[in-house]
Amino acid sequence: MSESTDDKTEEPTAQKLKKAREDGQVARSTELPAAIIVIGAFLVLMLTGGWLITRLSAVFAQGFVFDRQLIEKPLLLPAHFGEHLLAGFVLVMPIIVFTMIAAVVASGITGGYLLSFSAVMPKGSKLNPISGLKRIFGTHALVELGKAILKFVLVATVLWWSLVSNMEALVQIGQMSLEPALNAAGRMIMQSGLWVALSLAVIAMIDVPWQKYTFNKRMRMSKQEIKDEYKQMEGSPEIKAQIRRRQREMANSRMMSRVKDADVVITNPEHFAVALEYDPTGDGAPIMVAKGSDHMAARIREEAKAHGIHLFQAAPLARAIYFTTEVEQQVPEDLYHAVAQVIAYVFSLEAASPMNAPRPKPQVKVPISMQFSPDGKKASDQGVHA
């Protein structure tokens, strides 16, 4: 069941605005660029009008001057007219370039610059007659009709006012010679055109806030949509659980690959197993390269046996290392002595020969502060000695 517009009371999220922009949906006013282009063009004409009209008049006049060669060879007339047409085009080129630049700049003022192919792709919804009727008789169509009527009224009012205020000058033009009359008519046309362009700016000042308001209203979301988007961004609990499980599997796989580098695996003997690596040539303490409980502990023991790593049973020490040390970290200082006994015993086994008997198996003692119960509670906190 679709949600009504009344349910969409929440401001749009950044994700929805980004998606809308990718689809070519932004707050866009067509009135503002039109007003800027027209105003700019008339300002340029007012600044260069006298010089431009004089030059265009000269080009126009030269175009109707025919020498004997043109009269005798009419086939040269197209080239003659083309030459003067090009000269006129070069004269108005600055205005054309300015208008093009103004169009590009003005188009990005409200919604920014956007290149989206999604906006021009054919959509089946645009062919739906019901949707078409909604667009024709909807609020947007009424607003566009209101803007069109307002533009007509404003432009008509400005032109009427311009005509009335220049009525005396128009009468005097009929009594002037050609050049002064053209200059006066040009000034009146420019002034009237500029006022008409400024009237379009009034429409733009109304249209820009309206477009931003309607776009924001169209982008509003319901609380359920925000929840769904959050779930989509963060992932559903099932997906997150699968990701965490995959991450654990990868971490365990990396950890199991390090068991072969260990010098000893200390067990308790079934529930816990920790694999230690020690470099006798270095200054650092032994490093725990793998640890696990229950099933993982069994895997570590199997991996150690497969690579000939010594297993040493010491339940308190195995639990102490398991609960106090992370993988790839050094064992705590309080366990140095106990771990050193185990490492020395293992190295003596490796160096044993008929002439050199191994050390006797040490009775490893763990400080009371480092003793833990199988559930991870400190024995000193529970008043229990392991």
C-alpha positions in Angstrom: 0.0 0.0 0.0 1.5 3.3 -1.1 1.9 6.1 1.4 0.1 9.4 0.9 1.8 12.8 0.6 0.5 13.7 4.0 2.7 11.0 5.5 5.8 12.5 4.1 6.6 15.0 6.8 10.3 14.5 7.2 13.0 16.5 5.5 14.9 14.5 2.7 18.1 12.8 3.7 21.4 13.5 2.0 21.3 10.1 0.4 17.9 10.8 -1.2 19.0 14.2 -2.5 22.1 12.6 -3.9 20.1 9.9 -5.7 17.7 12.5 -7.0 20.6 14.5 -8.4 22.0 11.4 -10.1 18.5 11.0 -11.7 18.6 14.6 -12.9 16.1 15.9 -10.3 17.1 19.3 -8.9 15.4 22.6 -8.1 15.5 24.3 -11.4 14.0 27.7 -12.4 13.6 28.5 -16.1 12.6 32.1 -15.4 15.8 33.1 -13.7 18.1 32.2 -16.7 15.7 33.8 -19.1 15.7 37.0 -17.1 19.4 37.1 -16.7 20.0 36.5 -20.5 17.5 39.1 -21.6 18.7 41.7 -19.1 22.4 41.1 -19.9 21.8 41.2 -23.6 19.9 44.6 -23.4 22.7 46.0 -21.1 25.3 45.1 -23.7 23.2 46.7 -26.4 22.8 49.8 -24.4 26.6 50.1 -23.8 27.5 49.3 -27.4 24.3 50.4 -29.1 25.5 53.6 -30.7 28.7 52.2 -32.1 27.0 48.9 -33.1 24.1 50.6 -34.9 26.5 52.9 -36.7 28.7 50.0 -37.8 25.8 47.9 -38.9 24.3 50.8 -40.8 27.6 51.3 -42.6 27.8 47.6 -43.5 24.1 47.6 -44.6 24.7 50.7 -46.8 27.9 49.2 -48.3 26.0 46.1 -49.2 23.8 48.1 -51.6 26.7 49.8 -53.3 27.3 48.1 -56.7 30.3 48.8 -58.9 30.4 48.2 -62.7 31.8 44.7 -62.2 28.9 43.6 -60.1 26.4 45.1 -62.5 28.0 43.3 -65.5 28.5 40.0 -63.6 25.4 39.2 -61.5 26.9 35.9 -60.5 29.1 37.9 -58.1 26.2 39.2 -56.1 25.9 36.2 -53.8 29.6 36.6 -52.8 29.1 40.3 -52.4 26.1 39.9 -50.1 27.8 37.0 -48.2 30.8 39.2 -47.5 28.8 41.9 -45.9 26.6 39.4 -44.1 29.7 37.9 -42.5 30.9 41.4 -41.5 27.6 42.0 -39.8 27.8 38.7 -38.0 31.2 39.5 -36.7 29.9 42.7 -35.3 27.1 41.0 -33.3 29.4 38.1 -32.3 30.3 39.7 -28.9 26.6 39.8 -28.0 26.1 36.2 -29.0 29.1 35.1 -27.0 27.9 37.0 -24.0 24.4 35.6 -24.3 25.8 32.0 -24.4 28.0 32.6 -21.4 25.1 34.1 -19.5 23.0 31.1 -20.4 25.5 28.7 -19.0 26.2 30.6 -15.8 22.5 31.3 -15.2 21.5 27.7 -15.6 23.6 26.6 -12.7 22.5 29.3 -10.2 19.5 27.5 -8.7 20.2 23.7 -9.0 23.9 23.7 -9.9 25.5 22.2 -12.9 24.4 18.7 -13.6 25.0 16.2 -16.4 22.6 13.3 -16.1 21.5 10.9 -18.8 18.8 9.4 -16.6 16.7 12.5 -17.1 16.5 12.1 -20.9 16.0 8.3 -20.9 12.5 7.2 -22.1 10.3 6.2 -19.2 7.0 4.3 -19.4 5.4 6.6 -16.7 5.6 9.5 -19.2 3.3 7.6 -21.6 0.7 6.9 -18.9 -2.4 9.0 -19.8 -3.5 9.2 -16.1 -0.1 10.7 -15.1 -0.4 13.1 -18.1 -3.8 14.3 -17.0 -2.4 14.9 -13.5 0.4 17.0 -15.0 -2.1 19.0 -17.0 -4.6 19.7 -14.3 -2.3 19.4 -11.3 -0.9 22.1 -9.0 2.2 22.5 -11.1 0.2 23.2 -14.2 -1.9 25.8 -12.4 1.3 27.5 -11.1 2.8 27.6 -14.6 -0.5 29.1 -15.9 -0.4 31.7 -13.2 3.2 32.6 -14.1 2.3 32.9 -17.8 -0.6 35.2 -17.0 1.6 37.3 -14.6 4.3 37.6 -17.3 1.8 38.7 -19.9 0.3 41.3 -17.5 3.7 42.7 -16.5 5.1 42.9 -20.0 1.9 44.5 -21.3 1.9 47.0 -18.5 5.5 47.9 -19.0 5.1 48.3 -22.8 2.0 50.4 -22.3 3.8 52.6 -19.7 6.8 52.9 -22.1 4.5 53.9 -25.0 2.7 56.5 -22.9 5.8 58.0 -21.4 7.5 58.3 -24.9 4.5 59.5 -26.8 5.8 63.0 -27.2 9.2 61.7 -28.4 7.5 59.4 -30.9 5.6 62.4 -32.4 8.9 64.3 -32.7 10.6 61.5 -34.5 8.4 62.1 -37.5 9.8 65.7 -37.8 13.5 64.5 -37.6 15.9 63.6 -40.3 16.8 59.9 -40.8 19.9 59.6 -38.7 18.6 61.4 -35.6 15.3 59.6 -35.9 17.0 56.2 -35.9 19.1 57.2 -32.9 16.1 58.3 -30.9 14.1 55.3 -31.9 17.0 53.0 -30.9 17.3 54.6 -27.5 13.5 54.2 -26.9 13.6 50.6 -28.0 16.6 49.8 -25.7 15.0 51.5 -22.7 11.7 49.8 -23.3 13.4 46.4 -23.8 15.4 46.8 -20.6 12.3 47.6 -18.6 10.6 44.5 -20.1 13.6 42.4 -19.1 13.5 43.8 -15.5 9.8 42.8 -15.3 11.0 39.3 -16.1 13.3 39.5 -13.1 10.2 40.0 -10.9 8.9 36.7 -12.2 12.2 35.1 -11.5 12.3 36.4 -7.9 9.0 34.6 -7.3 9.8 31.5 -9.3 13.1 30.6 -7.6 11.8 30.3 -4.0 8.8 28.5 -5.3 10.8 25.9 -7.2 13.0 25.3 -4.2 9.9 24.9 -2.0 8.2 22.5 -4.4 11.3 20.5 -4.9 11.9 20.1 -1.2 8.3 19.2 -0.7 8.5 16.6 -3.5 11.6 15.1 -1.9 10.1 14.8 1.6 10.1 11.3 3.1 8.0 9.4 5.5 9.4 8.0 8.7 9.2 4.5 7.2 11.2 5.6 4.2 13.9 7.0 6.4 14.0 3.7 8.4 14.1 1.7 5.1 16.9 3.9 3.8 18.9 3.5 7.0 18.5 -0.3 6.9 19.6 -0.3 3.3 22.7 1.8 4.1 23.6 0.0 7.3 22.5 -3.4 6.0 19.9 -5.7 7.5 20.7 -7.6 10.7 21.0 -10.8 8.7 23.5 -9.3 6.2 25.5 -7.7 9.1 25.6 -11.1 10.8 26.8 -12.7 7.6 29.5 -10.0 7.2 30.7 -10.5 10.8 30.7 -14.3 10.4 32.7 -13.9 7.2 35.1 -11.6 9.0 35.6 -14.0 11.8 36.2 -16.8 9.3 38.9 -14.8 7.6 40.5 -13.8 10.9 40.5 -17.4 12.1 41.9 -18.5 8.8 44.8 -16.1 9.1 45.3 -17.1 12.7 45.4 -20.8 11.9 48.0 -20.1 9.2 50.3 -18.8 12.0 50.1 -21.9 14.2 52.9 -23.5 12.1 55.2 -20.7 13.2 54.6 -21.3 16.9 57.2 -22.9 19.2 54.7 -24.3 21.6 51.0 -24.7 22.1 49.8 -24.5 25.8 46.6 -26.3 26.5 44.4 -26.9 29.6 44.2 -29.6 27.9 40.8 -29.6 26.1 38.9 -26.3 26.5 41.7 -23.7 25.8 44.7 -23.6 23.5 47.2 -20.8 22.9 50.1 -20.9 20.5 53.3 -18.9 21.3 56.1 -17.9 19.1 59.5 -16.8 20.6 62.6 -15.5 18.9 65.6 -16.2 21.2 67.8 -13.8 19.2 65.5 -10.9 19.8 64.8 -8.7 22.9 61.0 -9.1 22.9 58.8 -11.4 24.9 57.0 -14.4 23.4 54.1 -13.5 21.1 50.7 -15.3 21.0 50.0 -16.1 17.4 46.7 -18.0 17.9 44.2 -18.8 20.5 40.9 -20.6 20.8 38.4 -22.4 23.0 36.6 -25.6 22.6 36.2 -26.3 18.9 38.9 -23.7 17.9 41.2 -25.1 20.6 40.8 -28.6 19.0 41.7 -27.2 15.6 44.8 -25.4 17.0 45.9 -28.7 18.6 45.4 -30.6 15.4 47.2 -28.0 13.4 50.1 -28.1 15.9 50.4 -31.8 15.7 50.3 -31.7 11.8 53.4 -29.4 11.9 55.2 -31.0 14.8 54.6 -28.2 17.3 55.0 -29.2 21.0 51.9 -29.3 23.1 52.3 -28.4 26.8 49.4 -28.9 29.3 49.1 -26.1 31.8 45.5 -25.2 32.5 46.1 -22.0 34.6 48.7 -20.7 32.2 46.6 -21.4 29.1 43.6 -19.6 30.6 45.7 -16.7 31.8 47.2 -16.1 28.4 43.8 -16.6 26.6 42.0 -14.0 28.7 44.8 -11.4 28.9 46.4 -11.4 25.5 45.2 -10.7 22.0 46.5 -12.4 18.9 49.9 -11.0 17.7 50.5 -9.4 21.1 53.2 -10.2 23.6 52.3 -12.1 26.8 51.9 -9.9 29.9 54.9 -9.2 32.0 53.4 -11.1 35.0 53.5 -14.3 32.9 57.1 -13.9 31.7 58.5 -16.4 34.3 55.9 -19.1 33.7 56.1 -18.8 29.9 59.9 -18.8 30.1 59.8 -22.1 31.9 57.7 -23.6 29.2 59.8 -22.2 26.4 63.0 -23.4 28.0 61.5 -26.9 28.5 60.4 -27.1 24.8 63.8 -25.9 23.6 65.5 -28.5 25.7 63.3 -31.2 24.1 64.4 -30.0 20.7 68.1 -30.1 21.7 67.9 -33.4 23.5 70.4 -36.1 22.6 71.8 -39.4 24.2 74.5 -37.2 25.8 72.2 -34.3 26.7 69.0 -35.3 28.5 66.1 -32.8 28.3 65.0 -30.7 31.3 62.4 -32.2 33.6 58.9 -30.9 32.9 58.5 -27.8 35.0 55.7 -27.2 37.5 54.4 -23.9 36.2 53.0 -21.5 38.7 50.8 -18.6 37.7 50.5 -15.5 40.0 47.1 -15.3 41.8 46.4 -12.0 40.0 46.6 -13.8 36.6 44.5 -16.8 37.5 41.1 -17.2 35.7 38.2 -19.5 35.9 37.0 -21.2 32.8 34.3 -18.5 32.3 36.9 -15.7 32.4 36.5 -14.5 35.9 39.6 -13.7 38.0 40.2 -16.2 40.8 41.3 -13.4 43.0 38.0 -11.6 42.6 36.1 -14.8 43.4 38.3 -15.9 46.3 39.1 -19.1 44.4 42.6 -20.4 43.8 43.1 -22.4 40.6 
